[in-house]
Amino acid sequence: QVQLVESGGGLVQAGGSLRLSCAASTSIFSFNAMRWYRQAPGKQRELVAGIIRGGSTNYADSVKGRFTISRENAKNTVYLQMNSLKVEDTALYYCNALLHTTPLIDYWGQGTQVTVSS
């Protein structure tokens, strides 16, 4: 059973920074992609950033230039460095691991809360 454990959330003032971590119970190279999603109250879950096995990354337009996704293979950990945080970044942030099997298989962490105050 794959487990993903997020950490690093908290309360920060607008303009501040946080780094989220997602520790996997198995090699992150087992997955085709590792992604960060977020869900704000009353809103749908949205993709924030992703990194594929080959290392390419992608970001939501709303976080480009402010957030950086990275990985540390030896620790089976994926990070999300969040800078210049805005109040609208407040959400529950989830780590996701994707397997390109048929059907697709997704694994999710329990989420870590990020609250940005004005």
FENCORQUI-V109236 format. One record per backbone hydrogen bond with DSSP energy under -0.5 kcal/mol. NH is the residue of the N-H (numbers start at 1). CO is the residue of the C=O. If there is no record, write none. Layout:
# FENCORQUI-V109236
nh: [NH & NH]
co: [CO & CO]
This chain:
# FENCORQUI-V109236
nh: [5 & 6 & 7 & 10 & 12 & 14 & 15 & 16 & 18 & 20 & 21 & 22 & 23 & 24 & 24 & 25 & 30 & 31 & 32 & 33 & 34 & 35 & 36 & 37 & 38 & 39 & 43 & 46 & 48 & 49 & 50 & 51 & 52 & 53 & 55 & 58 & 60 & 63 & 64 & 66 & 67 & 68 & 70 & 72 & 75 & 76 & 77 & 78 & 79 & 80 & 81 & 82 & 82 & 83 & 83 & 84 & 85 & 89 & 90 & 91 & 92 & 93 & 93 & 94 & 96 & 97 & 98 & 99 & 101 & 103 & 105 & 107 & 109 & 110 & 112 & 114 & 115 & 117 & 117]
co: [23 & 4 & 21 & 113 & 115 & 117 & 85 & 13 & 82 & 80 & 7 & 78 & 5 & 22 & 76 & 3 & 27 & 28 & 98 & 98 & 51 & 96 & 49 & 94 & 46 & 92 & 40 & 38 & 36 & 36 & 58 & 34 & 56 & 32 & 52 & 50 & 48 & 60 & 60 & 63 & 63 & 81 & 79 & 77 & 72 & 73 & 72 & 22 & 70 & 20 & 68 & 18 & 80 & 66 & 81 & 15 & 16 & 86 & 87 & 114 & 39 & 91 & 112 & 37 & 35 & 107 & 33 & 105 & 99 & 101 & 99 & 97 & 95 & 4 & 93 & 91 & 10 & 12 & 115]
